[in-house]
Amino acid sequence: MHSFACAGCHGTNGGSAGLLMPSLAGQSKVAIVGAMKKFQSGERASTIMGRLAKGYTDADFEAMGEFFSKQKLHATNQKLDKALVKKGAALQEANCSRCHLDDGKDGKDDTPLIANQWLPYLQVQMDMYLSGTRKMSEQKAEKIKPLSKTDLDALLHFYASVK
Amino acid sequence: MTLDRRNFIKLLGGASGLALTGQAVAQAKSAAVSAGSAAEIMPKGSARRVVVIGGGYGGTIAAKYVRMLDKSIEVVLIERNKEFVSCPFSNFYIAGLMPDMQALTIKYDKLASNHGIKMLHAEVTAIDPAAKMVATSQGRLAYDRLIVSPGIDFMTDGIEGYDAQTPEIFPHAWKAGPQSALLRKQLQAMKDGGTVAISMPLMPFRCPPGPYERACLIASYLKKHKPKSKLILLDANPDVVSKKPLFVKAWKDYYKDNFQYISGQATKVDNKTRTLVIDNFDDYKVEVINLIPPQRAGNIAVASDLTDDKKRWCPVDAVSLESTRHKDIHVLGDATLLPSDGPAMPKSGYSANSQAKFCAINVVALMNGKPTAALSAINACYSGVSETESVSVSHVFKLVGGKIKVTATAVSPVDFSLGKIEKAYGESWLKNVLTEMST
């Protein structure tokens, strides 16, 4: 029941209404545990999340992952540029689908589910990857480098649109 | 001095002494109303019932989570107003950084219909712990367990000259709504060159960083719109009590030409000459006075004997938030006094939200004869330091040996390197927390 406290920022049962906060509802347990450990160690940059993560144990993270992974995926209702969604849909297969499985509704290993997240949240994360604030895996960097800023934004539009 | 004191007492006895003695008012009202509407309303059927008093940051969440955890328990949420205006972020409105209070305001209809909560818009006038009844302006109703989330009221006895009119002249704006609108209007109407004073009370009070954030945002407003004007923050505490390095940096870097911090306590106010006296010594004659008086638990908690011997805050068990004074009554939010090992939980919206959840979990456990659970809580709080930057403080609390203990706490980097993104995160926080309260 640690997870109830998360809702002040991430929404009831992890369904976020705030554009910069990711929904945790339906997120995979392994992704949540992995992210919390990285926040705790500082490996993943953050503002408040890393500071809060220091107050919890690995067992707490497991409990949080268990709770949120069982919640129903939160449907966001956001206006998206249709042309960009279409462009992103054409790009995702070749560039992202090896890790972001099933149109982002599933993830390989600890790859998080990104389908239907708020676009502004995805954009901030991408900016952090590009500026080096958030570290990328080698495979991710290899895929992202050749893509233009518009291509990347199109991909984010696509994943935000997946219901 | 003697004469003033006599006038002060005269006012107390008069019909206009309303704001002075909340407790007396609540008791008087209680006597009047219980005589007038003693009829029982919403008679209890076979279902067990939780009654929640107060539809703010704590009460809405307690009502919702009891229903989420056990649909067989009936929940009645009693709130006098049809809308709730958030104190968090109201400083942005006061400083002209929000067009209106829409982003701060929630209604109760969706919360009620989504979760099957029965709303009762009424004024609670008394609690009878022995009969397990709550008296309201609409009539009396029975409960099995009562959750009281009354927020704060003011203790103005220590400020000579403070009367019912004072907040209309020197707004506290420490309960969001008309008071916030009044302070904003006064700031906007003030001529360029005028001086503004914020007077803040000794700890503990609602929202420890709030007065300092207000100082930053009003100073920012003055700098831009009234460049000849000045702001003074009169702090009853000997030093800054929250996020000190961050606020001090903002004052030094952004507001050194129009802002002054002074440690001192408001002891006297004169509505007519618009004068504030600090420590019985210094007179401040200023155009706009934002006078935030010392605080205690909301009137109903004091009138219902839920407060401690000092009649200030409500002592509770740290696990279930059950009152140590009356059985089957739980108190949460700003009004509580939780046993703590180290620093107390700040009186914040997020603290109330967190407390409401572990209160709901344990209320449901107790009603179902299950063991209570020691839970964790979060506080996260954003403060604006300029038009474009915010800073934050965060805490994780766990229950250790029946006491609340901080397991992690930190503030933003002092160089404001995260200021812009934290401003945006703060806005997302507001959206999420108000959505959680209203849906």
Chai-1 contact restraints between the chains, C-beta under 6 A:
chainA,res_idxA,chainB,res_idxB,connection_type,confidence,min_distance_angstrom,max_distance_angstrom,comment,restraint_id
A,M1,B,I361,contact,1.0,0.0,6.0,A-B,restraint_1
A,M1,B,L375,contact,1.0,0.0,6.0,A-B,restraint_2
A,H2,B,S376,contact,1.0,0.0,6.0,A-B,restraint_3
A,F4,B,K357,contact,1.0,0.0,6.0,A-B,restraint_4
A,A5,B,S354,contact,1.0,0.0,6.0,A-B,restraint_5
A,A5,B,A377,contact,1.0,0.0,6.0,A-B,restraint_6
A,A5,B,I378,contact,1.0,0.0,6.0,A-B,restraint_7
A,A7,B,E436,contact,1.0,0.0,6.0,A-B,restraint_8
A,G8,B,Y350,contact,1.0,0.0,6.0,A-B,restraint_9
A,G8,B,N353,contact,1.0,0.0,6.0,A-B,restraint_10
A,G8,B,V433,contact,1.0,0.0,6.0,A-B,restraint_11
A,C9,B,W429,contact,1.0,0.0,6.0,A-B,restraint_12
A,C9,B,N432,contact,1.0,0.0,6.0,A-B,restraint_13
A,G11,B,N432,contact,1.0,0.0,6.0,A-B,restraint_14
A,T12,B,E436,contact,1.0,0.0,6.0,A-B,restraint_15
A,S16,B,N432,contact,1.0,0.0,6.0,A-B,restraint_16
A,A17,B,K431,contact,1.0,0.0,6.0,A-B,restraint_17
A,A17,B,N432,contact,1.0,0.0,6.0,A-B,restraint_18
A,A17,B,T435,contact,1.0,0.0,6.0,A-B,restraint_19
A,G18,B,S428,contact,1.0,0.0,6.0,A-B,restraint_20
A,G18,B,K431,contact,1.0,0.0,6.0,A-B,restraint_21
A,G18,B,N432,contact,1.0,0.0,6.0,A-B,restraint_22
A,L19,B,S428,contact,1.0,0.0,6.0,A-B,restraint_23
A,L20,B,A424,contact,1.0,0.0,6.0,A-B,restraint_24
A,L20,B,Y425,contact,1.0,0.0,6.0,A-B,restraint_25
A,L20,B,S428,contact,1.0,0.0,6.0,A-B,restraint_26
A,M21,B,S428,contact,1.0,0.0,6.0,A-B,restraint_27
A,M21,B,N432,contact,1.0,0.0,6.0,A-B,restraint_28
A,T47,B,L418,contact,1.0,0.0,6.0,A-B,restraint_29
A,T47,B,E422,contact,1.0,0.0,6.0,A-B,restraint_30
A,T47,B,Y425,contact,1.0,0.0,6.0,A-B,restraint_31
A,I48,B,A380,contact,1.0,0.0,6.0,A-B,restraint_32
A,I48,B,S392,contact,1.0,0.0,6.0,A-B,restraint_33
A,I48,B,S394,contact,1.0,0.0,6.0,A-B,restraint_34
A,R51,B,S394,contact,1.0,0.0,6.0,A-B,restraint_35
A,R51,B,A410,contact,1.0,0.0,6.0,A-B,restraint_36
A,L52,B,S394,contact,1.0,0.0,6.0,A-B,restraint_37
A,L52,B,V396,contact,1.0,0.0,6.0,A-B,restraint_38
A,K54,B,A408,contact,1.0,0.0,6.0,A-B,restraint_39
A,G55,B,V396,contact,1.0,0.0,6.0,A-B,restraint_40
A,G55,B,T407,contact,1.0,0.0,6.0,A-B,restraint_41
A,G55,B,A408,contact,1.0,0.0,6.0,A-B,restraint_42
